[in-house]
Amino acid sequence: MKHEGRPHHEGLLVIDFGSQYTLLIARRLREQQVYCEVISREDASHGPPEGFLLKGIILSGGPDTANDTHSRSLPSWVMTSSVPVLGICYGLQLMVRHFGGTLRSLCAREYGRSHLTLEDWVATSDLAPLWQNHPKEHVVWMSHGDDIDKMPDDFEIMARTQRSVAAIVSKNRRFMALQYHPEVEHTHLGSQWLKNFVQHMCGITAPWNAGSLLTELLASILQHVKTGKVCVACSGGVDSTVTLSLLTRALGADRVQGLFVNTGLLRWKEAERIQKTLAEIGMNIKVIAAQKTFFDALKGMSDPEQKRKVIGATFVDVFADYADHHQEDYTYLAQGTLYSDVIESGGSVGETIKSHHNVGGLPDKVPFKIIEPLRYLFKDEVRALGKELGIPDHVLWQHPFPGPGLGVRIPGEISAEKVMMLQQADHIFISALKEKGYYDEVWQAFAVHLPVKSVGVMGDGRTYEWVVSLRAVLASDAMTAEVAPLPMSFLTEVAANIVSSVPGINRVLYDITTKPPATIEWE
């Protein structure tokens, strides 16, 4: 498995066995400036990704019972590799079974907080650095039904809880495992334990930060884009702006063309703002007015996946038409795809939640080679990279905006009338957030035009008009999100302003659902 743009950096590979916490492992490692990638058990069966400078392996938890003959098993190459291997929860159980130990089911199951106690011998052994800054007893987070019945012969117990073995290690020190989850916040000093594992067992010394990242990405782009020109799909958001700036830095403005397509699905006066901003920071940008093309293509469609794919295909058509008419030799199409996009589209772990415009929205065959230089980065890492590239803060810290634009914020069939209503309502909401100082406190905020009408009263008359829902979330990336606790007085003021100012809307809701179980966007 090889993908152009993979950073040439030493790091850890996280093999996913279906745990709800797998992505937290990656986040904790990246927060500590440790490069890592997450791959599914199925992808791992083929071996480590080509070009990955492997320094360690982490086996995630999972929902399976390790004694079940149909449960997901260890890839054979993992246990014969020369790097340290850490098993977490289900990963521990797989390791125990592989080395000849036995497991039992539902005898000592633990869910939630448990008290871990270190074995006395650990503090004076060569494993003491693993538990540096850890008290002998501390709280950990358990979530398991299976536990160890008989230890493998070549393993030692490092820690226990009242009900089960909590940590084990092989006598050769290459294999170790935890029954608890160090990646969750409920485990005291869990991030510290992972840091100790990376430093003292895996020996990673080169930090994964914006400076080293920029150097590696520039080198990777030069290696893979040796000839030809690149057309960059620009939305004006953080991801595509950083992509355009990165490629321009690597290849020069004469080989990189930013192409901004006005789909008609943008925020209020977005096209004018984006063109001005990108020009001010020295980007080569061309604007194409394609509103009618997109509305015609979406006519009669209400299924969210179909809308995404049509929007993606229409983007490609617009790019191809532009290239043909201008006789430009665009060999590549660059997108601002992020790691969270890839993961949620089923590209690395878990089930496909939804296809993203940057990932699953494009048809199988396109007239360009696709390059995605940000494919292995989370949003906070993209912002750090943008800072290194000199992109101003007002661009880097603007709220995320989906590739399909308002097309995924209007459930049901899209019309120009609905888009106009949503643009105005969203503009009122975002303007109020900025005016009151809330904009920079939330990760993302927007309005959604719902496919439902409600009865209302305006003046002395009865109305039957559309409903809008407001959404504002707190997050460090797009993988999980909490509801932003905006004051009720603020929300009611915004709602009153929307209803009185936007014809066709008579009711405003506030979405109070976290991610999970919901996604941030409605479609």
VOGU-3710 file (C-alpha; in Angstrom, 3 decimals, decimal comma):
1> mkhegrphhe> 0,000/0,000/0,000  1,568/3,231/-1,106  0,105/6,685/-1,387  1,870/9,683/-2,824  2,347/12,325/-0,200  3,020/10,051/2,779  5,456/11,908/5,020  8,899/10,325/5,087  9,040/10,274/8,861  9,613/7,648/11,518
11> gllvidfgsq> 6,532/6,751/13,481  4,042/4,211/14,822  1,435/2,153/13,043  -1,923/1,730/14,816  -3,789/-1,382/13,653  -7,511/-0,967/14,167  -9,589/-3,905/15,400  -12,814/-1,933/15,590  -12,473/-0,022/18,856  -14,464/3,157/19,367
21> ytlliarrlr> -11,264/4,630/20,819  -8,827/3,809/17,988  -8,658/7,336/16,612  -7,952/8,677/20,091  -4,727/6,665/20,054  -3,673/8,500/16,910  -4,694/11,852/18,359  -2,731/11,294/21,586  0,400/10,373/19,628  0,112/13,296/17,223
31> eqqvycevis> -0,388/15,670/20,176  2,987/14,498/21,453  4,612/15,239/18,072  4,811/11,555/17,213  3,873/10,591/13,668  1,432/7,708/13,349  -1,052/6,210/10,922  -4,174/4,127/11,489  -4,899/1,157/9,212  -7,603/-1,474/9,363
41> redashgppe> -6,892/-5,098/10,279  -7,747/-6,027/6,698  -5,234/-3,583/5,205  -2,626/-4,663/7,751  -2,840/-8,244/6,492  -0,766/-7,155/3,474  2,073/-5,846/5,603  3,062/-2,338/6,730  2,436/0,542/4,293  5,231/0,893/1,766
51> gfllkgiils> 7,601/3,707/2,649  6,514/3,899/6,283  9,505/4,258/8,650  8,139/1,863/11,249  9,362/2,277/14,826  6,536/0,604/16,715  3,117/-1,026/16,411  -0,015/-0,532/18,509  -2,877/-3,042/18,425  -6,157/-1,316/19,272
61> ggpdtandth> -9,091/-2,567/21,267  -12,148/-4,006/19,570  -15,624/-5,452/20,052  -14,710/-9,069/19,252  -14,242/-11,901/21,720  -10,728/-13,193/21,231  -11,777/-16,818/21,845  -14,308/-16,648/19,004  -13,091/-18,496/15,902  -14,512/-15,710/13,729
71> srslpswvmt> -12,839/-12,837/15,597  -10,235/-10,629/13,925  -6,755/-12,092/14,286  -3,210/-10,768/14,362  -1,425/-10,255/11,036  1,403/-12,794/11,015  4,103/-10,243/10,171  3,392/-8,148/13,278  4,750/-10,667/15,749  7,847/-11,361/13,659
81> ssvpvlgicy> 8,727/-7,712/13,137  11,706/-6,208/14,910  9,880/-3,230/16,456  8,120/-2,986/19,842  4,461/-4,020/19,841  1,870/-2,655/22,273  -1,534/-4,298/22,651  -4,448/-2,343/24,133  -7,514/-4,185/25,513  -8,461/-6,574/22,671
91> glqlmvrhfg> -4,848/-6,171/21,494  -3,719/-7,629/24,846  -6,053/-10,585/24,423  -4,774/-11,318/20,930  -1,196/-11,200/22,196  -1,971/-13,546/25,111  -3,619/-16,067/22,825  -0,803/-15,837/20,253  1,873/-16,644/22,833  0,061/-19,627/24,357
101> gtlrslcare> -1,901/-18,070/27,207  -5,637/-18,564/27,693  -8,569/-16,207/28,160  -11,882/-16,388/29,946  -15,093/-14,573/29,101  -17,421/-12,600/31,380  -15,658/-13,659/34,590  -13,863/-10,433/35,486  -15,352/-7,919/33,129  -14,767/-4,253/33,948
111> ygrshltled> -16,404/-1,151/32,521  -15,452/2,348/33,588  -12,940/3,480/36,192  -10,761/0,894/37,954  -7,855/1,229/40,360  -4,555/-0,085/39,021  -1,729/-1,226/41,282  1,827/-1,663/39,978  3,757/-4,787/40,922  6,630/-4,007/43,304
121> wvatsdlapl> 9,347/-5,409/41,031  8,594/-2,928/38,214  9,994/0,151/40,006  13,515/-1,338/40,237  13,569/-2,985/36,791  14,503/-1,828/33,310  10,790/-1,111/32,795  10,736/1,697/35,337  10,924/4,374/32,564  7,594/3,086/31,208
131> wqnhpkehvv> 5,926/4,078/34,459  7,873/7,287/35,021  5,807/9,833/36,995  3,152/7,193/37,760  2,192/6,512/41,388  2,002/2,868/42,423  -1,797/3,146/42,443  -3,827/5,218/39,992  -7,122/5,250/38,094  -7,488/3,686/34,643
141> wmshgddidk> -10,430/3,219/32,270  -11,534/-0,349/31,555  -13,939/-1,636/28,896  -13,591/-5,416/28,564  -15,557/-8,627/28,970  -12,643/-11,033/28,390  -9,546/-11,211/30,581  -6,467/-13,370/31,146  -7,051/-16,816/32,621  -3,517/-18,205/32,192
151> mpddfeimar> -0,472/-16,059/31,421  1,808/-16,946/28,479  5,016/-18,530/29,721  7,314/-15,776/28,473  5,329/-12,895/29,977  5,315/-11,112/33,331  2,569/-9,150/35,055  3,368/-5,464/35,504  0,078/-4,290/37,069  -3,310/-5,511/38,283
161> tqrsvaaivs> -6,707/-4,224/39,265  -8,894/-5,869/41,894  -10,565/-7,979/39,214  -8,007/-8,630/36,470  -4,475/-8,382/35,115  -3,997/-4,812/33,882  -0,555/-4,797/32,201  1,868/-7,458/30,961  5,260/-7,537/29,239  7,332/-10,199/27,506
171> knrrfmalqy> 10,676/-11,101/29,012  12,442/-9,869/25,876  10,654/-6,502/26,354  9,523/-6,315/22,709  5,888/-7,112/23,471  3,739/-5,453/26,094  0,027/-4,954/26,573  -2,501/-3,054/28,651  -5,991/-4,262/29,491  -7,071/-0,663/30,044
181> hpevehthlg> -7,271/2,280/27,608  -4,439/4,820/28,062  -5,791/6,929/25,182  -8,960/8,106/26,955  -8,997/11,100/29,280  -10,513/9,061/32,105  -7,222/7,153/32,497  -4,972/9,169/34,779  -1,572/9,744/33,159  -2,574/7,721/30,077
191> sqwlknfvqh> -0,938/10,175/27,668  2,185/10,126/29,829  2,320/6,326/29,565  2,085/6,469/25,768  4,801/9,123/25,720  7,042/6,887/27,841  6,379/3,956/25,488  7,302/6,018/22,437  10,482/7,447/23,939  11,874/4,564/25,967
201> mcgitapwna> 10,683/1,539/23,991  10,382/2,774/20,388  13,269/5,225/20,517  11,614/7,934/18,410  13,701/11,091/18,574  12,714/13,216/15,557  9,694/15,372/16,496  6,680/15,527/14,207  6,004/19,268/14,064  5,076/21,919/11,555
211> gslltellas> 8,689/22,732/10,672  9,721/19,166/9,878  6,338/18,543/8,275  6,751/21,412/5,820  10,207/20,209/4,784  8,969/16,649/4,225  5,871/17,675/2,273  7,793/20,009/-0,015  10,261/17,217/-0,770  7,434/14,737/-1,381
221> ilqhvktgkv> 5,671/17,093/-3,808  8,873/17,679/-5,772  9,428/13,922/-5,940  5,961/13,047/-7,231  5,097/16,100/-9,356  8,203/16,309/-11,521  6,501/17,602/-14,672  3,193/19,132/-15,667  0,911/21,676/-14,073  -1,341/21,355/-11,069
231> cvacsggvds> -4,905/22,610/-10,836  -5,922/23,111/-7,206  -9,580/22,846/-6,269  -10,084/25,911/-4,059  -13,006/26,500/-1,735  -11,403/29,371/0,167  -11,344/27,284/3,338  -8,321/26,387/5,430  -7,590/23,030/3,797  -7,655/24,111/0,156
241> tvtlslltra> -5,865/27,399/0,909  -3,025/25,565/2,645  -2,924/23,059/-0,239  -2,659/25,866/-2,800  0,012/27,677/-0,800  2,011/24,483/-0,221  2,030/23,527/-3,899  2,893/27,081/-4,948  5,824/27,080/-2,509  7,055/23,726/-3,862
251> lgadrvqglf> 6,512/24,141/-7,604  6,230/27,867/-8,254  3,221/29,959/-9,304  3,764/29,212/-13,018  2,976/25,507/-12,426  0,094/25,897/-9,991  -3,344/27,287/-10,801  -5,934/27,734/-8,099  -9,381/27,204/-9,559  -12,318/28,463/-7,569
261> vntgllrwke> -15,700/27,330/-8,811  -18,719/29,357/-7,773  -21,194/26,529/-7,382  -24,026/28,671/-6,134  -23,835/26,636/-2,921  -21,557/29,041/-1,084  -22,061/31,209/1,961  -23,235/34,828/1,724  -20,965/36,746/-0,742  -18,367/33,986/-0,388
271> aeriqktlae> -17,033/34,141/-3,955  -16,035/37,806/-3,719  -14,419/37,339/-0,323  -12,384/34,304/-1,367  -11,110/35,872/-4,573  -9,936/38,948/-2,679  -8,306/36,972/0,148  -6,357/34,560/-2,070  -5,148/37,361/-4,316  -3,921/39,314/-1,293
281> igmnikviaa> -1,701/36,441/-0,147  -0,196/35,992/-3,599  -2,068/32,953/-4,882  -2,747/32,407/-8,580  -6,543/32,124/-8,636  -9,174/31,846/-11,365  -12,913/32,099/-10,621  -15,477/30,212/-12,723  -19,163/31,064/-12,449  -20,964/27,713/-12,629
291> qktffdalkg> -24,062/28,255/-10,510  -26,534/27,196/-13,217  -24,484/24,092/-14,053  -24,658/22,832/-10,471  -28,326/23,658/-9,916  -29,260/21,883/-13,150  -27,202/18,812/-12,169  -28,835/18,633/-8,711  -32,397/19,151/-9,856  -34,774/16,563/-8,393
301> msdpeqkrkv> -32,154/14,949/-6,119  -32,673/14,483/-2,394  -30,422/11,544/-1,400  -27,337/12,962/0,405  -24,845/10,488/-1,065  -26,153/11,057/-4,564  -25,900/14,822/-4,094  -22,296/14,529/-2,897  -21,289/12,379/-5,848  -23,034/14,645/-8,354
311> igatfvdvfa> -21,329/17,699/-6,877  -17,963/15,924/-7,063  -18,544/14,789/-10,648  -19,691/18,275/-11,660  -16,508/19,744/-10,181  -14,466/17,412/-12,380  -16,537/18,337/-15,444  -16,008/22,015/-14,786  -12,254/21,526/-14,379  -12,019/19,439/-17,549
321> dyadhhqedy> -14,044/21,977/-19,530  -11,816/24,784/-18,290  -8,661/22,901/-19,286  -10,017/22,039/-22,744  -11,083/25,582/-23,540  -7,841/27,144/-22,333  -5,597/24,484/-23,888  -3,803/24,085/-20,589  -1,960/20,877/-19,826  -3,147/20,236/-16,276
331> tylaqgtlys> -1,705/16,859/-15,351  -2,815/16,931/-11,715  -5,846/17,880/-9,676  -4,978/18,716/-6,054  -7,509/18,511/-3,199  -7,402/19,508/0,457  -8,371/16,055/1,738  -7,598/15,526/5,451  -7,015/12,360/7,456  -10,422/12,713/9,100
341> dviesggsvg> -12,025/12,793/5,618  -10,242/9,576/4,650  -11,179/7,825/7,880  -14,852/8,809/7,811  -15,070/7,653/4,199  -13,836/4,214/5,216  -10,333/4,731/3,802  -8,497/3,622/6,923  -10,627/2,423/9,808  -14,144/1,475/10,701
351> etikshhnvg> -17,333/1,710/8,696  -17,945/4,340/6,037  -19,970/7,043/7,798  -20,380/9,211/4,719  -18,449/9,887/1,558  -16,664/13,229/1,556  -16,508/15,450/-1,490  -12,723/15,286/-1,265  -12,710/11,497/-1,053  -15,785/9,606/-2,156
361> glpdkvpfki> -17,507/12,252/-4,249  -15,366/11,864/-7,342  -16,070/9,327/-10,084  -13,731/6,374/-10,596  -12,162/7,867/-13,720  -11,073/11,496/-13,927  -8,870/13,228/-16,529  -6,300/14,185/-13,891  -3,975/12,465/-11,492  -5,265/13,203/-7,993
371> ieplrylfkd> -2,808/14,461/-5,388  -3,727/15,093/-1,753  -0,709/16,508/0,116  -2,668/16,923/3,392  -4,110/13,397/3,331  -2,274/12,284/6,494  -2,959/15,385/8,600  -5,592/16,399/11,125  -7,065/19,907/11,059  -4,895/21,325/13,851
381> evralgkelg> -1,781/20,091/12,022  -2,974/21,766/8,821  -3,357/25,057/10,669  0,169/24,723/12,106  1,459/24,046/8,597  -0,413/27,084/7,288  1,225/29,219/9,956  4,637/28,034/8,714  3,587/28,988/5,181  2,673/32,514/6,303
391> ipdhvlwqhp> -1,093/32,300/5,800  -2,839/34,935/7,980  -4,794/33,913/11,068  -8,155/35,142/9,804  -7,898/32,512/7,061  -6,436/29,724/9,200  -8,976/30,079/11,992  -12,119/30,442/9,929  -14,640/27,704/10,566  -14,538/24,578/8,372
401> fpgpglgvri> -16,827/24,564/5,351  -17,693/21,304/3,554  -16,576/20,708/-0,026  -20,184/20,335/-1,279  -21,010/23,603/0,464  -24,635/24,298/1,281  -25,540/21,232/-0,745  -25,139/19,179/2,441  -26,819/21,787/4,624  -30,117/21,558/2,761
411> pgeisaekvm> -31,519/18,055/3,389  -33,848/17,129/0,565  -34,049/18,755/-2,845  -31,985/21,896/-3,426  -33,359/25,066/-4,990  -32,029/28,574/-5,508  -34,765/29,864/-3,177  -33,667/27,550/-0,335  -30,025/28,484/-0,872  -30,832/32,183/-0,650
421> mlqqadhifi> -32,766/31,713/2,604  -29,970/29,617/4,122  -27,249/32,070/3,054  -29,033/34,914/4,804  -29,810/32,922/7,964  -26,245/31,608/8,181  -24,824/35,092/7,650  -26,937/36,476/10,494  -25,780/33,667/12,820  -22,063/33,943/11,962
431> salkekgyyd> -22,102/37,760/12,118  -23,699/37,622/15,575  -21,081/35,113/16,781  -18,295/37,442/15,666  -19,960/40,533/17,111  -20,447/38,925/20,535  -16,982/37,317/20,625  -18,143/33,703/20,359  -16,827/32,915/16,872  -13,267/32,096/17,938
441> evwqafavhl> -14,513/30,051/20,895  -16,304/27,448/18,782  -14,847/24,980/16,290  -17,611/25,251/13,718  -20,965/27,005/13,466  -23,547/27,129/10,710  -27,230/27,009/9,827  -29,151/24,155/8,172  -32,303/24,536/6,072  -34,621/21,708/7,132
451> pvksvgvmgd> -37,045/19,981/4,728  -40,044/20,776/6,907  -42,488/23,634/7,294  -44,192/24,786/10,478  -47,156/26,934/11,437  -46,368/30,372/12,819  -47,940/33,724/13,558  -46,541/37,012/12,233  -48,481/40,137/12,994  -52,103/39,058/12,864
461> grtyewvvsl> -51,586/36,454/10,166  -50,929/32,716/10,089  -47,735/31,554/8,359  -46,633/28,154/7,108  -42,928/28,445/6,324  -39,540/26,747/6,493  -37,493/25,785/9,579  -33,802/26,487/10,121  -31,555/24,728/12,659  -28,424/26,367/14,056
471> ravlasdamt> -25,396/24,258/15,000  -22,257/25,220/16,920  -19,725/22,687/18,234  -16,521/22,507/20,259  -13,760/20,217/18,973  -10,013/19,914/18,494  -10,543/18,166/15,146  -13,473/16,707/13,246  -13,459/13,289/14,926  -15,502/14,154/18,034
481> aevaplpmsf> -17,488/17,257/18,959  -19,357/18,719/21,916  -22,246/21,166/21,721  -21,182/24,792/22,187  -23,060/26,131/25,272  -24,131/29,417/23,697  -26,276/31,587/25,990  -30,017/31,218/25,513  -30,383/35,005/25,345  -27,950/35,063/22,415
491> ltevaanivs> -29,734/32,232/20,593  -33,168/33,791/21,005  -31,843/37,115/19,725  -30,348/35,401/16,647  -33,567/33,467/16,052  -35,658/36,628/16,235  -33,325/38,370/13,797  -33,499/35,485/11,318  -37,282/35,183/11,431  -37,814/38,912/11,049
501> svpginrvly> -35,175/39,395/8,324  -35,354/36,294/6,114  -38,559/35,816/4,097  -39,746/32,203/4,122  -38,444/31,198/7,588  -40,653/31,258/10,678  -38,930/28,884/13,129  -35,330/28,439/14,371  -33,946/25,429/16,299  -30,610/24,788/18,038
511> dittkppati> -28,969/21,381/17,490  -27,759/19,994/20,852  -26,462/16,608/19,625  -22,827/15,623/20,161  -20,570/13,700/17,761  -20,942/10,778/18,184  -23,764/9,800/17,877  -24,440/12,470/15,241  -22,012/13,815/12,671  -21,176/17,521/12,697
521> ewe> -22,827/18,176/9,342  -26,398/17,029/8,763  -25,576/15,206/5,524
//
